[in-house]
């Protein structure tokens, strides 16, 4: 339940942040196992199967993605995505009041477009 809250937290805000958008794709979780990182796999996956000309001609205004890891945030920024909202890490706590600990340099969950 907590993972779903973290991953969906900012997506609900998208339409108020970008009222000019009519139709978007939602990019979901990208994960590369630690043993296979730093080999260009995530870079390959970020736009795998997407034909941007066809998407534009179909009325797709852009791609929205919530990134909860520093690596994914860096990947998206490097590929032209813009951060449009964020939720600070301190805002996420477990039912017992303990803060959620992220395993990397993540300081915030970020919504990219």
Residue pairs with C-beta under 8 A, 6 or more apart in sequence:
2 92
2 94
2 95
2 100
5 92
6 68
6 92
6 100
6 109
7 29
7 66
7 68
8 66
9 66
9 87
9 109
10 66
10 85
10 86
10 87
10 109
10 110
10 111
11 26
11 64
11 66
11 111
13 85
13 111
14 21
14 24
14 64
14 84
14 85
14 111
14 113
15 21
17 84
17 85
17 111
17 113
18 61
18 62
18 84
18 113
20 61
21 61
21 62
21 113
22 59
22 61
23 58
23 59
23 60
23 61
24 60
24 61
24 62
24 63
24 64
24 113
25 50
25 55
25 60
25 62
25 63
25 64
26 63
26 64
26 65
27 63
27 64
27 65
28 65
30 42
30 45
30 46
30 72
30 75
32 41
32 42
32 45
37 71
42 71
42 72
42 75
43 75
43 79
46 75
46 76
46 79
47 79
50 63
62 113
63 81
63 113
64 111
64 112
64 113
65 76
65 81
65 111
65 112
65 113
66 109
66 110
66 111
66 112
67 73
67 75
67 76
67 109
67 110
67 111
67 112
68 102
68 106
68 109
69 102
69 104
69 106
70 102
70 104
70 105
70 106
71 104
73 83
73 106
73 110
73 112
76 112
77 83
77 112
81 112
81 113
82 112
82 113
83 110
83 111
83 112
84 111
84 112
84 113
85 110
85 111
86 108
86 109
86 110
86 111
87 108
87 109
88 107
88 108
89 99
89 100
89 102
89 106
89 107
89 108
89 109
90 99
92 99
92 100
92 109
93 99
93 100
94 100
